[in-house]
Amino acid sequence: MHELPVTQSILDIVLKHARMNRVRRVHAINLAIGEMSDLEDEWIQKYFDYISKGTLAQGARLVIERIPVVFRCNACGRESGVETGRMKDFTCPGCGGKELTLVSGREYYIRDMEAE
């Protein structure tokens, strides 16, 4: 259910920028969502379809790119990708360090939109 407020924010931002740029119709919205996010693509689209009815974004498709989880080792600086299921015991493959900083994987944002 937390997809609804996120999807509402996406729609609000898209409509604001569409009005500022005198867009007549939004065809697609390109989103970047981190792998660690528990946002479900299917539900984001379903909520978007519902809340965008009657707007210039009605019928727009959401194109979602998943951003991989990447950590930076605080000891050696190496950046490494990791699957979400392996994060619990993850150590730096370069030096074995356990002090890591998250570089990517939790974000979500609008990359751009296709409109006329």
N, C-alpha and C positions, 0 to 999 in steps of 0.2 A: 504493500500500500504506500510505501514511501516514494514510489515512482511518481505518484500523482503530483506532489508539490514540486518535485524536480522538473517534471514535464510542464507544469504550469509556468515555471520560471523560464524554461526554454521558449515556450510560446510567447510569453511577454517580451522577452528580449528580441525575438525574431520580428514580432509585430512592430515594436518600437523602431528597429532599424529599417524595416520595410517602409514604414510611414516616412521616416527621415529621408529615404532615398526614392520616394515616390514609386514604389513597387506596386504593380497591379496584381501579381499573383506569385506565390512562393511554390516552387515545384519540388524542391528537395532541401533538406537541412543536413549538413554533414557534421556529425558529432564525434568527439574523441572521449572514450570512457575507459578508465583504467581497469585492468584485470582484477584488482582487489575490490573494486566496487561491487556491491551486491545488487546493482540495478540490472533488471532483466530487460533485454532488448524488446522482447515481445510485448511486455506490459507498457514500456515507454511508448511504443507505437500505438497500442490500443488506447491508452489514455490520450495521446496526442490526437488521434482520429476523433475521439469524443469531444475534447475541449476546444478543438479548432473549428468545429462546425460553425458556419456562418462568418468565418473570417477569411482573409485573403490567403491564409495558409491551409485552408480546408483541402484535403486530398494530397497534401505534400507527404513525401516519403522521407523517413529518417534513415540516413545512411550512417551506420555506427561502426567506427573503427575502434577496436580494443587495443589499448596501450599496454605493453608488457610491464611486468614488475621488474624493476632494476634497482639494485642496491649498490652503494659505494662503500668500500672498506675504509674505515677511519684510519687504519694502520698504514696500508700501502696505497690507497687511492684507486684501486682497481674497481671498475664498474662491471657488475655481472647480473645477467638476467636469471630469474628463477621462476619455476612454475609455482602457482599459489599453493598447491598441495605439499610442496617441499620446503616451504618457508620456515617452518617451526625449528628445524635443525640445521638451517643453512649457515654455512661458514664461507669465508672468502676462499675461492678456489686457488688464488695466488699465494696467500700467506697463512691461511687457516684462521684468520682473525674473526672474532665474533662481534666486534663493535661495528655495526653497519648503519648507514644512513639511507633512508628511502629516497630514491631519485625520481622514480615514476611508478605509476600503477594504481594510484588512488584518485586521480584527477577526473574531472568531467567538464567539458566545455564545448561550445559551438565553434567549429572550425570556420565554416562559411555556409552560405545558402545559395541555391540556384533559383533565380527568379526572373520575371519579365516586368 
